[in-house]
Amino acid sequence: MTERMTRCFWYADRNMDTDRARAEVNKLKRKVKKEKRGAMRELRRDTEFIEQEKGKVNDDDARSLMHIEQLDFMLVFVFACVSPPGHTSATS
């Protein structure tokens, strides 16, 4: 066996290369890809969290608005049913 074949055989990892410079370049490329995937994952998670928080705020706003509308309706109903003292209603 030649020296090159021995070195290739010695390295069982498919990512290893007999040329050290090329192996270093490939190693750095893999590292960049891994960092890129991690950054994209973080951005997806951050976006999902932000959307969830926006949803919570919108739900709270909708609940508050519905509560205010219910209170307004009750106040209108109460004031319509109760006439001021000394005032005669047209219905009675």
C-alpha positions in Angstrom: 0.0 0.0 0.0 1.1 3.5 -0.7 1.5 6.2 1.9 -1.6 8.0 0.6 -3.7 5.0 0.8 -2.5 4.3 4.3 -3.4 7.8 5.5 -6.8 7.6 3.8 -7.4 4.3 5.5 -6.2 5.6 8.8 -8.8 8.3 8.9 -12.2 6.6 9.2 -14.1 9.9 9.2 -15.5 10.8 5.8 -14.9 14.5 6.6 -11.1 14.0 6.9 -8.8 14.6 4.0 -5.2 13.8 3.4 -4.5 17.4 2.3 -4.4 19.3 5.6 -5.2 22.7 4.0 -8.2 21.3 2.2 -9.3 19.5 5.3 -9.1 22.8 7.3 -11.1 24.6 4.6 -13.7 21.9 4.7 -13.8 21.9 8.5 -14.4 25.7 8.5 -17.1 25.4 5.8 -18.9 22.8 8.0 -18.6 25.1 11.0 -20.1 28.0 9.0 -23.0 25.8 7.8 -23.6 24.7 11.4 -23.6 28.2 12.7 -25.9 29.4 9.9 -28.4 26.6 10.7 -28.3 27.5 14.4 -28.8 31.2 13.7 -31.8 30.4 11.4 -33.3 28.2 14.1 -32.9 31.0 16.7 -34.6 33.4 14.3 -37.5 31.1 13.8 -37.9 30.6 17.5 -37.7 34.3 18.1 -40.3 35.1 15.4 -42.6 32.4 16.8 -42.2 33.9 20.3 -42.9 37.4 19.1 -46.0 36.3 17.2 -47.3 34.5 20.3 -46.7 37.7 22.4 -48.5 39.8 19.8 -51.4 37.3 19.9 -51.6 37.6 23.7 -51.7 41.4 23.5 -54.4 41.2 20.8 -56.4 38.8 22.9 -56.1 41.0 25.9 -57.1 44.1 23.8 -60.1 42.2 22.4 -61.1 41.0 25.8 -60.8 44.6 27.3 -62.8 46.0 24.4 -65.5 43.4 24.8 -65.7 44.1 28.5 -66.0 47.9 27.9 -68.7 47.3 25.3 -70.6 45.1 27.8 -70.3 47.8 30.5 -71.5 50.5 28.1 -74.5 48.3 27.2 -75.3 47.7 30.8 -75.0 51.4 31.6 -77.3 52.4 28.7 -79.8 49.8 29.8 -79.7 50.9 33.5 -80.1 54.6 32.6 -82.9 53.8 30.2 -84.8 51.9 32.9 -84.2 54.4 35.7 -85.8 57.8 35.4 -84.7 60.7 37.5 -86.8 61.6 40.5 -89.8 63.8 39.8 -89.7 62.9 36.1 -92.6 61.1 34.6 -91.9 58.6 31.9 -93.8 58.7 28.7 -94.6 55.0 28.9 -96.5 55.1 32.2 
